[in-house]
């Protein structure tokens, strides 16, 4: 799976020293037939996979956020195109991705008891997972309560008794959102198109229609 992380910063630990070093930190430049190429500063280091004892990926959350923002913008653009070209309401697609993201989150966090929701901000091109908590003096139920001091760091004007939305940060949310968005778009198009075809022909009930038979199934005898 090295191809997925091209350009990412990694730490590589070797069984034996190469060029006098057993540990390297650099950007993953290439992976080809078991050869790993790292860019370390201005130098390029070629390592054999057989020499590698351990590889660790350095997660740059600022880069992850940029990727997530780009993915979000692409999703909203795709939904707008689908609505324009196929007549599938974007609200339908938004509902589907909200359901998919919540289901994926609950599956990975079975123990999570909070009021978690998905916010889709069309203007800001933003998909965000948030949980709602009530602002209190003393927290007795952490999954639904938050202190005033913490709340003010999130919402400046927060007051006791307010219910505020707190972003839920999960390291896999970007990946989950990307997969969910892709599946929702594919499945949503199929479902909506079937529904539109059904609605079109339901409205013609009791009418006499003409059609062309393109194929007859020799086993079942059904025509299409």
C-alpha positions, -999 to 999 in steps of 0.1 A, spaced: 0 0 0 30 24 -3 15 39 -34 -13 55 -13 12 75 7 35 89 -20 48 123 -8 40 116 28 67 119 55 78 86 70 103 72 95 122 41 84 141 19 108 166 -6 92 179 -39 104 214 -28 95 230 5 89 230 20 53 255 48 47 262 47 85 225 52 95 198 28 107 171 54 110 158 77 82 131 104 82 121 117 48 94 120 22 83 88 4 93 95 -32 88 62 -49 82 25 -44 91 0 -72 96 -38 -69 105 -37 -33 127 -6 -35 118 24 -14 131 58 -24 131 85 2 139 122 -2 159 133 29 166 170 27 183 175 -7 194 139 -9 178 108 -23 181 75 -4 173 41 -20 164 13 4 156 -24 -2 124 -37 15 144 -66 29 165 -41 49 135 -24 65 125 -34 100 98 -7 105 80 21 87 60 48 104 38 73 87 39 109 100 4 123 99 3 160 90 -32 171 101 -29 204 83 -25 184 50 -53 161 60 -76 190 65 -67 204 31 -74 171 15 -107 169 33 -117 204 22 -108 194 -14 -128 162 -12 -158 181 3 -158 206 -25 -157 178 -51 -187 161 -34 -208 192 -35 -199 199 -71 -208 163 -81 -241 165 -63 -249 198 -81 -240 182 -115 -261 151 -108 -291 173 -99 -287 193 -131 -280 164 -155 -303 137 -140 -328 157 -121 -320 139 -88 -327 164 -59 -295 173 -40 -315 171 -7 -320 134 -14 -282 129 -18 -275 149 13 -298 128 33 -282 96 20 -246 107 28 -257 119 63 -271 84 70 -240 67 56 -216 88 76 -235 83 109 -238 46 103 -200 43 96 -192 64 127 -214 43 149 -199 11 135 -164 22 144 -175 38 178 -200 14 192 -194 27 227 -202 63 218 -233 76 235 -233 112 224 -258 130 202 -237 129 171 -249 145 138 -236 154 104 -236 190 92 -235 197 55 -227 233 48 -234 240 11 -220 275 12 -187 267 30 -185 233 11 -180 216 44 -190 182 58 -185 180 95 -193 155 123 -205 172 155 -219 162 188 -244 183 208 -237 189 245 -254 210 272 -233 237 290 -233 230 328 -214 240 359 -204 205 368 -202 176 343 -218 143 355 -226 129 321 -196 136 298 -213 123 267 -239 150 268 -225 177 290 -197 202 289 -183 228 313 -188 266 306 -150 270 304 -146 244 277 -178 256 259 -165 292 256 -134 279 238 -157 266 211 -185 291 212 -174 325 225 -208 336 237 -218 302 253 -239 304 285 -251 279 311 -280 259 298 -270 264 261 -267 234 238 -236 237 216 -223 218 186 -188 204 192 -167 191 163 -159 154 166 -123 148 154 -116 112 143 -84 103 124 -104 82 99 -132 106 93 -117 119 60 -113 84 47 -148 74 58 -163 105 43 -146 99 10 -158 63 8 -193 72 19 -196 101 -6 -185 78 -34 -209 50 -25 -238 75 -19 -233 91 -53 -232 57 -71 -261 42 -51 -281 74 -50 -281 77 -88 -292 41 -92 -320 44 -66 -333 78 -78 -333 68 -114 -353 36 -106 -377 58 -86 -380 83 -114 -387 55 -140 -413 39 -116 -430 73 -110 -431 80 -148 -448 47 -156 -471 48 -125 -485 80 -138 -494 62 -171 -513 34 -154 -543 22 -175 -529 39 -206 -520 19 -237 -483 22 -245 -461 10 -274 -426 -3 -270 -399 -23 -288 -387 -57 -275 -349 -59 -277 -344 -92 -261 -364 -123 -248 -348 -144 -222 -348 -180 -235 -350 -195 -200 -375 -172 -182 -394 -160 -213 -392 -124 -200 -388 -96 -225 -367 -65 -221 
